[in-house]
Each structure stands twice: as structure tokens, then as C-alpha cells.
Amino acid sequence: MSAASCIQKMKLALIQLAVSPNKEKNLERVYSFIKEASQNGAKIVCLPECFNSPYGVKYFNQYAESIPDGNTSQFLSRTAKENNIYLIGGTFPEKHEGKLYNTCLAYGPSGELLAKHRKVHLFDIDIPGKITFKESDALAAGDSLTMFNIDDLKVGLGICYDIRFPLMANIYAEKGCKLLVYPGAFNMTTGPLHWELLSRARAVDNQLYVATISPARDENASYTAYGHSTLINPWGQVASTTDGKEEIVYGEIDLKSVDEVREQIPIGKQKRNDLYKIEYKNVNDGSNPASKI
């Protein structure tokens, strides 16, 4: 077994970026934060939902790019390689065969594509007097769950609203994931109520780490993100977090901690598969990350 495959602890950085309408400036700014995180020892760097453009139905088509030849996907590949990191590239609008998707890409230290996840559950809600939003007016839904490996760490990907669907996280845990990453942009109605609650629930239910990465809060934006990018540990505790400002949030992934929690409270072995089980299909385990490009 190689030394790399025996790594037990990894430093993680969550970049809570202040996003502007200028895509080029967003990429320049996020590059400086990625470089800073790498210089501070982060091996895994995660970006927020819609890190290269404002979030909103009216923006998706305007900022959409193709993959892998668009500027943003090439930027992510190049930046991961230059900084020798695993880069989970938040999300950006993807244009593919006449449809738009909200897509997250993950790249390895050699600039290779490790995973591609299209948002599975679209954010269509209506809370009278608070917020009405319908992503399906512009976006198509993804049709697969997505995992990839960082040495011995298996990572499951979701995007924002995906975190509200516990069976998706349960499947990732059953398939061996020890970290779930959700780039997201909860708003000022649902964020204070559910952002941390859902993150802790997914972590404690599945005995793994959960990272949620938001854009920084901009009170003048048409959609105001809650912020509070957070890392939750396998006990369901907040390991590190912030408020609404632009910031890098650092944390540590300890694979031994996941194993210990699962041994001490062995819910994975105690499930009554004779009474209930989860059925699933179209789970990309990382063996063919470019299958849908």
C-alpha cells in the first residue's frame, strides 16, 4: 500500500466568496483565496454554489458555459494542478445539448477531472410573504448521484437543495462515503432555520463529515445568501464555521474519527434490512467521471 493511500488526516478549506456580476473578477478573486488556502496547508479546497456568477433564474443562461472547454472548467483544472490540491469547484451554470444544469466539478492535483455532479433536486419553493423561487424555470435536473475518491477518503457530492433529501445521503454512506460536500446558497428565510440543522442531521444520521459552502452575504443582491459555510464532524458537532462575511473556513477531516464513531454506535450494522432497505440506480462511483460530458 502506498504512503498516499494511508493518509488519515486532511486539511480542508471552504471558501465563502463574495460574488459579483463580473465573471472574470470572480475567478481572479477565488484564485487568490485558493492559493492562500493551499499555502496554509489545505489539501481539499471547496467553493460555493454559483461562485463565478450571481445566483438566480435570470442569470443561469447568461453565465452558462460548456464543459470541459468553457473558461470556468479549464480554470478549475489549471488551478487544482498549479496548487497541487483537490478542488471541489462549487457550482456554475452548465450548457449542454440545449439544456442548462447547475453543475459541480471536482479536480485532482494533476488537473484531472474526478467527478461531475448535476444538481438532482431543483429548488422550487413558495413561502408566502417570504420567498418564491423556481429553478425549474431555467434548469434541468441531474439524473445521477456522484462520488469520487481522495486517497482512502470517498466523497459524495450534492448541491444545496440536495441536502434536504436524507435518502441521498444514506446511499452515499452505504457506498462508503466519509465526507459529503454541499455547495449551497440558502437564503435569509431558510438559512437561519435549516442550514446548520440539515448539515448536522446528515452528519449524525450517516456518521460522517458534512461540508456546506455558501457565497458570502450581499444584502444588495437580488438573492441574498445566508453564508455560514460550515464543517460538521461525525458526531454531528460544528467543527468550524463563520458568519456572512467573505472568509476561508478551515477544518480537518480525520478518517479515524469516522471509523471510531461507526464502531461505537454501529447503526450501519444494526439496520433492519429484513424490514426496509434503500433501492437506487445510476450512482457514479467515480470510475467514469466524464461519462456525461
Residue pairs with C-beta under 8 A, 6 or more apart in sequence:
4 151
5 151
5 152
6 151
6 152
7 151
7 152
7 153
7 255
8 152
8 254
8 255
8 256
9 252
9 253
9 254
9 255
9 256
10 43
10 44
10 150
10 153
10 252
10 253
11 40
11 41
11 42
11 43
11 44
11 250
11 251
11 252
11 253
12 42
12 43
12 44
12 45
12 46
12 211
12 231
12 250
12 251
12 252
12 253
13 37
13 40
13 42
13 44
13 45
13 46
13 248
13 249
13 250
14 46
14 211
14 212
14 213
14 229
14 230
14 231
14 248
14 249
14 250
14 251
15 30
15 33
15 34
15 37
15 45
15 46
15 47
15 48
15 51
15 213
15 229
15 248
16 48
16 213
16 214
16 215
16 216
16 227
16 229
16 242
16 245
16 246
16 247
16 248
16 249
17 26
17 29
17 30
17 33
17 47
17 48
17 51
17 215
17 216
17 246
18 29
18 215
18 216
18 218
18 246
19 26
19 48
19 50
19 51
19 52
19 53
19 54
19 55
19 215
19 216
19 218
20 26
20 54
21 53
21 54
23 52
23 53
23 63
23 71
23 72
26 51
26 52
26 53
27 52
27 71
27 72
27 75
30 47
30 51
30 52
31 75
31 79
33 248
34 45
34 79
34 83
34 85
34 87
35 83
36 248
37 45
37 85
37 248
37 250
38 45
38 83
38 84
38 85
40 248
40 250
42 85
42 250
43 85
43 86
43 150
44 85
44 86
44 88
44 150
44 253
45 83
45 85
45 86
45 87
45 88
46 88
46 90
46 181
46 183
46 211
46 213
47 87
47 88
47 89
47 90
47 183
47 213
48 90
48 91
48 183
48 184
48 185
48 213
48 214
48 215
48 225
48 229
49 55
49 90
49 91
49 102
49 159
49 160
49 183
49 184
49 185
49 213
49 214
49 215
50 59
50 90
50 91
50 92
50 93
50 102
50 185
50 215
51 89
51 90
51 91
51 92
51 183
51 215
52 63
52 72
52 90
52 92
53 59
53 62
53 63
53 92
53 93
54 63
54 221
54 222
54 223
55 185
55 215
55 223
55 225
56 222
56 223
57 133
57 134
57 135
57 137
57 138
58 222
59 93
60 93
60 100
60 102
60 138
60 139
61 93
61 95
61 100
61 138
63 92
63 93
64 93
64 94
64 95
64 100
65 71
65 72
65 73
65 92
65 93
65 94
65 95
66 94
66 95
66 96
67 73
67 94
67 96
67 103
67 105
67 116
67 293
68 74
68 77
68 113
68 290
68 293
72 89
72 92
73 89
73 105
76 87
76 89
76 105
76 107
77 107
77 111
77 112
77 113
78 111
79 87
80 86
80 87
80 107
80 108
80 109
80 111
81 107
81 109
81 110
81 111
84 109
85 109
86 106
86 107
86 108
86 109
86 114
86 150
87 106
87 107
88 104
88 106
88 155
88 157
88 181
88 183
89 104
89 105
89 106
89 107
90 104
90 183
90 213
91 102
91 103
91 104
91 119
91 159
91 160
91 183
92 102
92 103
93 100
93 101
93 102
93 103
93 139
94 100
94 101
94 102
94 103
94 118
99 140
100 138
100 139
100 140
101 118
101 119
101 139
101 140
101 142
102 118
102 119
102 135
102 139
102 159
102 160
103 116
103 117
103 118
103 119
103 142
104 115
104 116
104 117
104 118
104 119
104 146
104 157
104 159
104 183
105 113
105 115
105 116
105 117
106 113
106 114
106 115
106 116
106 117
106 148
106 155
106 157
106 289
107 113
107 114
108 114
108 150
113 289
113 290
114 148
114 149
114 286
114 289
115 146
115 147
115 148
115 155
115 157
115 284
115 286
115 289
116 146
116 289
116 290
116 292
116 293
117 142
117 144
117 145
117 146
117 157
117 158
117 159
118 140
118 141
118 142
118 143
118 144
118 292
119 135
119 139
119 141
119 142
119 159
119 160
119 161
119 162
120 141
120 142
120 143
120 144
120 145
120 158
120 159
120 162
120 165
120 168
121 141
121 161
121 162
121 164
121 165
121 168
122 135
122 136
122 139
122 141
122 161
123 133
123 134
123 135
123 160
123 161
124 133
124 134
124 135
124 136
125 131
125 132
125 133
125 190
126 132
127 189
127 190
130 189
131 187
131 189
131 190
133 187
133 223
135 161
143 282
144 282
144 283
144 284
144 292
145 156
145 168
145 171
145 172
145 280
145 282
145 283
145 284
146 156
146 157
146 283
146 284
146 286
147 154
147 155
147 156
147 157
147 172
147 175
147 177
147 283
147 284
147 285
147 286
148 154
148 155
148 157
148 286
148 289
149 155
149 286
152 255
153 178
153 179
153 253
153 255
154 175
154 176
154 177
154 178
154 179
155 177
155 178
155 179
155 180
155 181
156 169
156 172
156 175
156 177
156 179
156 180
156 181
157 180
157 181
157 182
158 168
158 169
158 180
158 181
158 182
159 182
159 183
159 184
160 182
160 183
160 184
160 185
160 186
161 184
162 168
162 182
163 169
163 182
163 184
163 198
163 199
163 202
163 212
164 194
164 198
166 201
166 202
166 205
167 278
169 180
169 202
169 205
169 206
170 205
170 206
170 278
171 278
171 280
171 283
172 180
172 206
173 205
173 206
173 207
173 208
173 268
174 268
174 278
175 283
175 285
177 206
177 208
178 208
178 209
178 253
178 255
178 258
179 208
179 209
179 210
179 211
179 253
180 202
180 203
180 206
180 208
180 209
180 210
180 211
181 210
181 211
181 213
182 199
182 210
182 211
182 212
182 213
183 212
183 213
184 195
184 212
184 213
184 214
185 214
185 215
185 223
185 225
185 226
186 194
186 195
186 214
186 225
186 226
187 223
187 224
187 225
187 226
188 224
188 226
190 226
191 214
191 225
191 226
191 227
191 228
192 226
195 212
195 214
195 226
195 228
195 230
196 228
196 230
196 238
196 241
199 210
199 212
199 230
199 232
200 210
200 232
200 236
200 237
200 238
201 236
202 210
202 232
203 209
203 210
203 232
203 233
203 234
203 235
203 236
204 234
204 235
204 236
207 234
207 258
207 261
207 262
207 265
207 267
207 268
208 234
208 258
209 231
209 232
209 233
209 234
209 239
209 253
209 258
210 231
210 232
211 229
211 230
211 231
211 232
211 251
212 228
212 229
212 230
212 232
213 229
214 225
214 226
214 227
214 228
214 229
215 225
215 227
216 225
216 227
216 244
216 245
216 246
216 247
217 224
217 225
217 226
217 227
217 244
217 245
218 224
218 225
225 244
226 244
227 242
227 243
227 244
227 245
228 241
228 242
228 243
228 244
229 241
229 242
229 247
229 249
230 238
230 240
230 241
230 242
230 249
231 238
231 239
231 240
231 241
231 249
231 251
232 238
232 239
233 239
233 257
234 257
234 258
234 261
234 262
235 261
239 251
239 252
240 249
240 250
240 251
241 249
242 249
262 268
271 277
284 291
